[in-house]
Amino acid sequence: MGIIGTIIIGLIVGLIARFLKPGNDSMGWIMTILLGIGGSLLASYGGQALGLYEAGEGAGFIGAVIGAIILLVIYGMVTSRKH
């Protein structure tokens, strides 16, 4: 998948993660895309390295959403300490 495909999947994953994670997230589209891409990469390569699933399986998308939610929680914890 190319860079444009990764950005689109990252946007979708980021939006789903923001929808599923409770609380107020006041971040923009760019941060949503970046956290979605980060979650996708984290879950894709991590899950494949652990042998949980193969590339292109549906479990990878679910893992990407979970990875993005984890990144959203970490991002929220880091930014809340600054205020």
Secondary structure as a PSIPRED ss2 file (coil, helix, strand):
# PSIPRED VFORMAT (PSIPRED V4.0)

   1 M C   1.000  0.000  0.000
   2 G C   1.000  0.000  0.000
   3 I H   0.000  1.000  0.000
   4 I H   0.000  1.000  0.000
   5 G H   0.000  1.000  0.000
   6 T H   0.000  1.000  0.000
   7 I H   0.000  1.000  0.000
   8 I H   0.000  1.000  0.000
   9 I H   0.000  1.000  0.000
  10 G H   0.000  1.000  0.000
  11 L H   0.000  1.000  0.000
  12 I H   0.000  1.000  0.000
  13 V H   0.000  1.000  0.000
  14 G H   0.000  1.000  0.000
  15 L H   0.000  1.000  0.000
  16 I H   0.000  1.000  0.000
  17 A H   0.000  1.000  0.000
  18 R H   0.000  1.000  0.000
  19 F H   0.000  1.000  0.000
  20 L H   0.000  1.000  0.000
  21 K C   1.000  0.000  0.000
  22 P C   1.000  0.000  0.000
  23 G C   1.000  0.000  0.000
  24 N C   1.000  0.000  0.000
  25 D C   1.000  0.000  0.000
  26 S C   1.000  0.000  0.000
  27 M C   1.000  0.000  0.000
  28 G C   1.000  0.000  0.000
  29 W H   0.000  1.000  0.000
  30 I H   0.000  1.000  0.000
  31 M H   0.000  1.000  0.000
  32 T H   0.000  1.000  0.000
  33 I H   0.000  1.000  0.000
  34 L H   0.000  1.000  0.000
  35 L H   0.000  1.000  0.000
  36 G H   0.000  1.000  0.000
  37 I H   0.000  1.000  0.000
  38 G H   0.000  1.000  0.000
  39 G H   0.000  1.000  0.000
  40 S H   0.000  1.000  0.000
  41 L H   0.000  1.000  0.000
  42 L H   0.000  1.000  0.000
  43 A H   0.000  1.000  0.000
  44 S H   0.000  1.000  0.000
  45 Y H   0.000  1.000  0.000
  46 G H   0.000  1.000  0.000
  47 G H   0.000  1.000  0.000
  48 Q H   0.000  1.000  0.000
  49 A H   0.000  1.000  0.000
  50 L C   1.000  0.000  0.000
  51 G C   1.000  0.000  0.000
  52 L C   1.000  0.000  0.000
  53 Y C   1.000  0.000  0.000
  54 E C   1.000  0.000  0.000
  55 A C   1.000  0.000  0.000
  56 G C   1.000  0.000  0.000
  57 E C   1.000  0.000  0.000
  58 G H   0.000  1.000  0.000
  59 A H   0.000  1.000  0.000
  60 G H   0.000  1.000  0.000
  61 F H   0.000  1.000  0.000
  62 I H   0.000  1.000  0.000
  63 G H   0.000  1.000  0.000
  64 A H   0.000  1.000  0.000
  65 V H   0.000  1.000  0.000
  66 I H   0.000  1.000  0.000
  67 G H   0.000  1.000  0.000
  68 A H   0.000  1.000  0.000
  69 I H   0.000  1.000  0.000
  70 I H   0.000  1.000  0.000
  71 L H   0.000  1.000  0.000
  72 L H   0.000  1.000  0.000
  73 V H   0.000  1.000  0.000
  74 I H   0.000  1.000  0.000
  75 Y H   0.000  1.000  0.000
  76 G H   0.000  1.000  0.000
  77 M H   0.000  1.000  0.000
  78 V H   0.000  1.000  0.000
  79 T H   0.000  1.000  0.000
  80 S H   0.000  1.000  0.000
  81 R H   0.000  1.000  0.000
  82 K H   0.000  1.000  0.000
  83 H C   1.000  0.000  0.000
